[in-house]
Amino acid sequence: MRTTSISTTKTNVFWNHDYTAASYAFDTTRKSGDIARAIDAGRADVVIIDPSSHRERTLELIRTVHDAIYVDAVLSGHPEHLASSQGFTWDSGIPTMAIAHSSGLVAAVTEVLSGSSRVAGSLSSGLHHARAGTGRGYCTFNGLAVAAEAALTAGAERILVLDLDAHGGGGTRSLCDPDRVVQIDVSTSGFDAWNPAPSDAYLFAGKDDYLTTIGEALDLAARAGAFDLVLYNAGMDPVTDSGVSSQDIAVREQQVASWAEEHDLPLVYALAGGYAHGGDAAREALVDLHLLTIQAFA
Ligand SMILES: [Zn+2]
């Protein structure tokens, strides 16, 4: 179901066509459209909301989190080495897409902090590799850091970033104050490794101890003190790139959803990594994986 007004009975997920505005075709720039179509076809009982009313505010927040020269490069395409530093060839749809991805997270944060629902999501990634002055690893603007900034300026005092993407969230850690934004990360790859602050946890898992490590991470999160908001980066690349089974990922999503519900934690999810290595069948399989997150939080 698609509408422009927030549902109070179903989980709202934010998306609009700007999410896929980039000409550059890659999972990060395309898969949200496939997922939105799957939701429209009735494969998850959630409501899709257009976040475009949050665009101007989001651009201000992006300018708070990122350096002016980098933001201007993404908007204009110049200098080219900065404009394409996330790994995509620049086109005028890139800034439209990048602002929309963060707008969805800002809209979701605004919704859950208003108390109208406990959970909301964005069909974007969390984009956790982007730094203040440069993109990295397919991430243009760091949506998690922008969402954290939105929450802090709206009065949240302490936020948990739960990052279960296969790769590390070094970009997010570099952009947020560790006294106010605690980061708990379970990685299956060493890319974008980061140094944990005293309240953080940075765990590594293989395919055989994946769920045990997720359980450990959630226990640590439960003991890490009170949080006003959880930003959950729900990567599917542990499956597509690290050999974790889709059954284990389905269990992971149920575990995270139950844990947040049990602790009555407001939560915003982003879909994060997950790559279709192959043709249409791989693309369909990737949609199925991301729907596990959406269904678990529906
Ligand atoms: Zn990743």
Residues whose N, C-alpha, C, O or C-beta is under 5 A from the ligand:
A	BS01	ZN	D165 A166 H167 D237 G273
